Amino acid sequence: MLLLMATMLPALRHIDCWIFDLDNSLYPASTDLFALIDVRMGEYISRLLGCDREEARRVQKQYFRDHGTTLSGLMAANGVDPHEFLDYVHDIDLARISADPDLVSAVDRLPGRKFVFTNGDERYARRVLDRLGLANLWDGLHDIHAMNYVPKPNPASYAAMCERHAIDPARAVFVEDMARNLAPAKALGMTTVWIDNGSDHGSHDADPAFIDYTTHDIGAWLTEILRNEND
């Protein structure tokens, strides 16, 4: 541990908690895993509402914009069971994602505790983490069920995560591909990292006032901050 602290970027040596978003953050947005989920969402909504795929897609995107997640909209407007919905839409083939050895090594070397904070559910998240070679590197996972279905960027979900896991925001880093999701973390006092990697709507509402670091590749950024400052 002392060696890790000695090689950490000086500005981050006070950090003892690392919090990561999952989708399009711990794997590249270019893999477009969400496209597979998107198809499943469309099928679910089409069946639920008895409408064609075009109308289902309109409803899906409207709910996402208005409620933060499609699920939140479906629960509010249609009384959907979240477990049923998430089981259906996350039943996808994960073959298009794979482990990045540099990212795995960097996450493993980070000093302090490590968490995943996702608007998805834990069952899906653990499947993805296993595929990425990251399954055994976490101290906890805060998912949409733990948020009581109030998704990021609602500030209450961030506060609840910190309380549940005894996280001091002033000593925590939060890493996200959706810039707008960083604002509540910054308001709590966290150090924020935006992964600007081309995620759909990723740059929406991006503001330097709540973004401390920006990277296109989280594995490369973590490797860089862990590099000995004398190298």
Secondary structure, DSSP 8 states (H G I E B T S, - for coil): -HHHHHHS-GGGTT--EEEE--TTTSS-GGG-HHHHHHHHHHHHHHHHHT--HHHHHHHHHHHHHHHSSHHHHHHHHH---HHHHHHHHT----TT----HHHHHHHHH-SSEEEEE-SS-HHHHHHHHHHTT-TTS-SEEE-TTTTTT--TT-HHHHHHHHHHTT--GGGEEEEESSGGGGHHHHHHT-EEEEE-S--TTTTTT--GGG-SEEES-HHHHHHHHHS-TT-
